[in-house]
Amino acid sequence: MMSEKFPQKAQEIMNERFHRDSLISVATIENNIPYVRTVDGFYEDGAFYTVTYALSNKMRQIAANPTVAVCGEWFTAHGTGENLGYVRKPENEELANKLRAAFAAWYNCGHVDEDDPNTCILCIHLTNGVLLANGARYDIDFTKD
């Protein structure tokens, strides 16, 4: 995903900052009221991923209105949330393995119950964002050409 819309330097900074366990804030909206929470996120190829619970308020709100906002470490963006389903679904295996590795410090310490089919992967497909680094501002369009 290299283009003028997403400069190489900005891609490198995004990977350096977020291609690991990263605390990010995720904002949703319900009844014109914004809700924000901090989650452990993992960035890859224009999207953030987190392991969460399908029956949580965040997932209920995203199901009703998938438009979300995220921020963390001098980065803010808009995106679309998508429930990728049960973490153990065969089609989630490769991604789930990446998330288990990224979140290894806490994943198996009682925070995640993979036996519960409501344990799911949230994908936030980024659409646009602003990244600040070393005195530079990058206005990023994450949409594909």
C-alpha positions, -999 to 999 in steps of 0.1 A, spaced: 0 0 0 25 26 -12 13 58 -27 13 96 -24 -18 91 -2 3 71 23 40 82 21 67 55 27 80 74 57 45 75 73 42 38 67 75 32 85 65 53 115 31 35 117 48 1 117 74 13 142 48 26 166 19 3 162 29 -31 147 31 -44 183 9 -43 214 -1 -6 214 -26 12 236 -51 31 214 -83 48 221 -114 37 201 -144 60 200 -179 50 190 -212 68 190 -246 58 202 -277 81 204 -255 111 195 -233 104 226 -196 95 220 -180 67 239 -143 61 241 -122 34 256 -86 23 256 -78 -11 240 -47 -30 231 -43 -27 194 -21 -42 167 -15 -23 134 -10 -40 101 -16 -28 65 -39 1 72 -59 -15 100 -59 -19 137 -69 -53 153 -79 -61 189 -93 -91 206 -126 -82 224 -160 -96 233 -188 -97 208 -215 -87 234 -196 -57 247 -210 -22 244 -182 -13 219 -192 -42 195 -229 -35 199 -223 2 190 -201 -7 160 -228 -31 148 -253 -2 148 -228 24 134 -194 11 122 -178 45 119 -152 49 146 -123 71 155 -89 60 170 -60 78 185 -27 70 202 10 81 202 6 113 182 -18 97 157 -55 102 152 -78 86 125 -112 76 113 -122 41 103 -148 15 100 -151 -13 126 -158 -48 116 -164 -79 137 -142 -106 121 -159 -132 143 -148 -158 168 -111 -157 174 -108 -195 167 -126 -195 133 -103 -212 108 -102 -181 86 -89 -161 116 -61 -185 125 -32 -166 109 -43 -132 123 -52 -147 157 -16 -161 159 -2 -127 152 -24 -111 179 -15 -138 205 22 -131 198 17 -93 200 -4 -95 232 17 -123 248 25 -103 279 -12 -105 291 -32 -126 266 -31 -159 286 -33 -143 321 -71 -146 324 -79 -116 301 -90 -137 271 -113 -167 271 -109 -183 237 -133 -211 247 -161 -185 247 -174 -182 211 -181 -145 218 -144 -138 220 -138 -121 187 -115 -100 166 -123 -64 159 -108 -50 128 -107 -12 123 -101 -4 87 -86 30 87 -99 56 62 -80 87 69 -57 100 97 -30 124 109 4 112 121 29 135 138 65 126 140 98 145 144 83 179 135 65 165 104 27 161 98 15 133 76 -21 135 64 -28 100 54 -55 86 31 -56 48 39 -81 40 11 -67 19 -17 -62 35 -51 
